Amino acid sequence: MDRPKTARRDRWQGRALAAGALVLSCLLLWPLLTSLPFPTREDGFLTPSLTLDGQSRTAPADLIYAEGGSHYLSAQGLAALLADQLSVEAGDYEGAPALLVSCGPARAAYLENGRLMTYTEGRADAILTPSSRRPILLRGDWYLPIDRVSVGFCCLALWDAPAGQLTLYSFERALQQTSALAAGYNLSLSLTGSLARDRYLLDQVFPVSGEGGATLLDRDEGPLFAPADLLLTRDHYGYLQVGADNLRGLFSLDGVQLLPPQYRSIDFFDLARGLLITVDPDQQQRLFACAEGGILALTDRAYRRIGQGYLPGGDGGVTLIDGRLAAVQDERGLWGAVLLQTGRLVVPCRYDAIGGYMDVGAFHYREGSRAGLLSGRLPEPILLFEDRGLIVQKDGLFGVCDLSGRLIVEPRFEALFRLQGGDRPGWYGRTGETYSLVWALPEAAPLPLDAQAQLSLADTTLMLLQRGETAWRVADLASGALHLLPPATGAALFRSNPVFSTVRTTVRSNALAAAYYPTPPYAHFPILPLEEGQLLEEGAARYPALLFERMSCSGGLLGLEEAAVEGLRFLALGDREATLELSCTVAPQRDPLHPAVGAGWGLEGQRQGHFSLTLTLYEAVDEQGRVLLCAAAPAEGGNPFTAGLPEVAVPVPTYRYSLPALEHLYTELLKGAISQQAFYEDPDYTYIEARYLDSSSGDPAGYYYRIDLLRLPRGEAEPSLLFEMPGALGSLRPLALHARGLLVSTWHHVFASSGWEGPIGLLEDEGFVPLLEQASVLGLREGRLYAVGSLQGVRGLYALDLDTLEAALLCAMDEDAFSTDTRSLVVQAITQEACYLAWPSVLGERRYEVLRFDLADGGIERLFP
């Protein structure tokens, strides 16, 4: 006889008979069953029976809320019961609404999306606990799923729904109860003595240890497996398991084995989506996603690398492409891409790299009536070709592959880049010095960026081009791409700054924000709307009156309302820009709102102050089609309004701040170069300042700043190295043009944001010749440059003759009494008789004294206070 078949037949017959008996019993009992009153389930507030630390208590009203068969506990009610141990408040966690809980050093945040974030000592990032149920916000109170309360509140909450009984234990009593529960199975808790860490033992499933090692204990079901020689620690989405040979696995919060202990590492890199990468003993990687207590393999095979190193020469941390794709590298070293939504390999592994830093050479284009230039290596990598595919590299050349793996642009270009501006917007490819239009872009305004798309602009420098009611038009100075920002985002970034202002962006609280507000020299100039049909020349002639009507100096403390324009002439007049030279007189005045702060200029009875100013006006068009006149600065640092100079001669020629967003030079960041920019222009040459951050084994900080000075003859494409500046010099500022070279001031860098005044000196073809050490420039007047500096060990006020370059000491100064450590000098005026300075006070208070330095005899007179 075939015994296995007979046994299976007997079991099947027995199950069939039992099922038949069950069906018959139900039919016979159906009339009785339907007549019994079944309990109904109702949603709403409950007031349960309550015990706290073994003592019966009266439960606060509406302590529990029932909805859809689930029960939720009031955060305010729980906080009132444990008032001496914790505090709760509604707030934000990284920009999302959250309930913030503090139990001494243990902190937690319950997020509106149902996730719990908890912090422990020694861990900078929070441990995330997912939940399938969201909190419920009712009448200003958070109602939390009872099974997710204990860890965050450092207590133990046990709910018996049929009996309507809520049992609460404060932290110490909860540990005792949990320890007694484990002891009933001959197991014990591994206590650390830290409230922030030991609170994880209050969860439904928690690690314990026994004679054979460690296991997980479920409060209802007991040990989930026999104790074994392994280590269990709480991690995101569950418990990290470290077993024999230091191999790692992962259990869910419910104690389900998600990953067996066979990996060298298990690293979460995108907590929001539960994405993790495993590395096996052969250094092969796989991509997984955790969700709802389970795990899904997003790659059906192992790869050499996932999500890192896909840029030429890059090998950073795990990153995603546009949040949708993960780059993967096979055993041959070739790259493709996996679609995260499905885990499917959508771009086969055929390419040497994905994306790259593009060297665009010297790409010339037209922007209206102007010529623009995009040059050098772009500072940000280019990965995506619009929404059509990926930039890929093969044999050192770039092409485009769509998301089905099909090549739509063969890899034949040395660079691929996008130009949104210009007269032919589109994607261009470079081959040597030849440029091809690969794909034309529509000339219509770009679509407004939604909140998620705005985050892609993090760490970029944006220029404000137009301010409109429905959207603000900005340009990315690195790539030249144009964007439309919602007005709220635009206002948050630029505030009331005028058109052509720039900001450096960052991400705060999951929204785009400005890291700082660099104030361009023209930021204090007003904007003049032109009347319909009014010519540029007519509007420019009206501009000086508006300038002095709205202008203020030194942060608003020096008003120039009493200024009068004496002379006005056009130095240049084009289709969309005009350069003006004007001379003015300014009446002595004080700030009427702060008459005792020392912010005034001049005294009653003194003569008028005189100064001249050269500025360039540009036309711009706002969203409503109005034509605006905007002023650009004279030389950087030479703007009399930013420093409060009512009398100063402006050095010429000047900086030029141009309208087109792409009229900037970008070069390769070799040797860690920070920046390279034109800092001075004359009719024959453009001088370019290249700043580098070099490593230095002899420097305690490990690096130092260096500046190279390049000179570019007009009409040529490549600059020549004029000379290398001495080490640690920085921030060249042009002062005047001399027959022997260019007079400049410098700045010594210690770190990126601190340092002290460097020498004033002459830039010659042979090098840099210092003329005055540790010098702060005050201004220029009648062929002389006035500065506070040191010469042959004597510190004082010097006048430097711009013809002979000889420095004459006008007034010696005691370094201690005339320290500039706390604040910068503020020049009030330079007249033929005296120099008026607002000097940082050494009286122990952070304020200024107003001093008069006699230029004839060197006498010092304090005018205020």
C-alpha positions, 0 to 999 in steps of 0.5 A: 500500500502507498502509505503517504497517499493513504495518509493524505487521503485520510486527512482530506476526508477528515477535514471535509467531514469537519467542514461539513459539520461546521456548515450544518451547525451554523445552519441549525444555530442561525436563528439563534445567532441572529437573535443575539445582540452583537456589540456595535462599534462606535467612533467618538471620545471615551473616558476609560478606567485608568490606573497609573503606576498601579493606582486607580486614577480618574481619567481626564475627559476625552482621554481616548478617541475611537475611530475606525476600530483604532484607538488614540490617546490624547497627548495633552491628557497624557502630559497632564498625568505625567506632568512632573516627567515630561512636556509637550508642545505643538510645533514644527519638525524640519518644516512639518507639523509635529508634536514635540515631546521632551522627557528630560534629555530624551526628545521625540517628535510625532509627525503629522504623517504618522512617523515618530522621530526620536533622539539618543545621546551620541547620535546626531540624526534621529531614529525614525519609527514608521506607523501605518496610522496617522495622529488625529488633530482634534480641538487643538490636541494630538491624538496618537495611536496607543501602540506608538505612544510609549517610546516617545513619552518614556512611559508604558501605555497598555490598552484593553479595549474590550474592558475599556481599561488603560494602564499607564506606567511611568518610566521607572515603573515601566522598566520594572514591569518590562523586566518582570515580564522578561524574567518570566521567560528567564530573560533579562533586559540589557539596560544602559542607564540612559533614559533616551536609549532604554525607552526603546525597551517599552515598545511592543517588541524589544530586545532581551538576552538569555542564556543562549544570547539575545532574542526579541520579546513580544509582550503578548506572544513571548520570545520570537525565536530562541536566544542566539549569539547576536547583538540587537540594536534599535535602528530605523524601521526596526532592529539591526542584527549583528551576528557571527563574523560581524555580518548584519541583518534586519528585523522589523519593529514587529520582529519579522526577519526582513534581511538575514544576517549575511551583509557587511553593512546595511545603510539607510540613505533615504529615510522618507522612502525607507531606502537602504543599500546592503553590501555583501561579503563580496562587496556587491550592493543591492537596493531595498525599500522598507514599508509597513513592516515588510521589505521590497528588493528594488534590484533583482541582482547585485551591483558593484556600486549603487547611487555613487561615483557615477560622475566622472571622477566622483565617489561621494555618498549615495545620491539619487538622480532627480529623486526618481533614479538610482545609478548602478554600476555592473561588474564591468565598471559600466553605469546604468540606472534603476527606476525606484518606483518599479526597481526596473533597470531602465537604462542598461549598464553601457556607459562610462559615466552618467552626467558630468561637469561641463567645460563649455569653452567660450560660448558667445551668444546674443542677449537682445542688443548685447553680446554675452559670454558663457565660459569655462567649467560650470560649477554644477554637474549636469545630469538630466536632459530636460525630462527626456533622459540622462546625460551619459558619457562614453569614451570621454564624450557626452550624449543623451539616453532616454529612460527606455535605454535608447540613445537619442543623442549619440555621445559625440560632444565634449560638453552638453549644456543648456542656455535658457537665455539668448536669442536661440535658447536650447541645448548646445553641444561643444566639439572643440570650438564648434557649437551645435544646437542639439535641441531648441527650447521654446522662447516662452517664459519657463513654468513656475517652479513648485515647492519640490522643484524649488529645492533643486535650486539649493546652493545656487546663486540667483539674480532677480530679473523681474518682480511680478504679481504672479511670479518672480523671474530669476536667473541661475548665474552658474548655468544661465537657466531662467526660472519663475518663482512663486511670489512668496518664495521670491519675496522670502529670498530677495525681500525688498532688494531691487532688480538685479540683486543676487542671493545665495540659496540654501534649504531650511525647513524643507523650503528654499531660503537665502543663506545670506543677502550679499548687498551689491553696490547698486542695492541702495539705488532706487528704480525709476519707472519710465513713462509711456513713450519716454526716451532713455535719455529723458529718464536718465536726466530725471534720475539724479533728483530721484536718487537724492530724494530717496538716498540715505547713507550708513544704513539710513543714518546719513540722509542726502535729501539736502543734496543738489545736482550741479552738473550732469553729462552723458559719458555714454548713451546706448539703446538700453543703457546710459552712463552719467557723470554728475557733481553735487553739493550736500548740506551739513546735516544730522539724522533728526531721529538719532541726533546724539548717536554721532551719525551726523555729517558736518556741523552748523556753519560749515561749508557745503560738501562736494562730490562727484559720481559716475553711474550706469543706468540699465533698462529692465522690463517687469511682469506688467511690461513697464520699463524700469531704469536701474542703476549699477554701481561705480567701483566696488567699495568706491560707492559713496553711499554704501560707506556714507561718504558725502565727499569723495572722488570716485576712481575710474574706470569702474566695475561694470555690473551687466544686465545679462545673467550670463555675462560672467566668466566661469573657469575650471576649479583647478587646485580647488579654485574658489572663484575667478572674476574680472575685477578691473577693466580699462580700454586695453585690458581686462584684469582677472582675479583668480582665487585659489585654496591651496593645501599647505603642510606647513600651515596649521590650518592645512591650507592658505589662500592664493591669488593669481592676477591674469591680464586679458587683452581686448579681443583675445580669448585667453588671459595671460598670467601677469604674476602670482600674488604673495601668499595669504593676500586676497580681495584686490580692490582697484584704486587708481590707474598709474603710469607704472601700473594699477594701484590696489588695496588688499586684504589678508585672509586667515580663514574664509571669513576673517582677516585684516587689512593688507598693504596698499601697493602697485601692480606692475608687470614685474609684481606687487610693490607694497607702498603702505602696510595694513592700510584702510582706504579712506578716499581720494581727493585732488590727486591724493589717496588718504588711508590709515596704515603703517609705514616703517613701523609708524601707524597713522593717517597718510596721504599718498601722492598719486603721481609720485606714489610717495606717502606723507604722514599727516597724523601719527596714531596710537595703535591701542587708542585707534584700534579697528578690531571691533568695527570698520572706519566710516569716512564722513568727509575729506575736505581741503582742511581736514578729514572727518572719520567715525572711529570705533570707540575704545570706551568699552561700548560698541559705538563710534566717535566722530573725529576731525584730523587736521590735514595741515598740522595733524591735530586731532579733535573729537567732535562727538560725543 
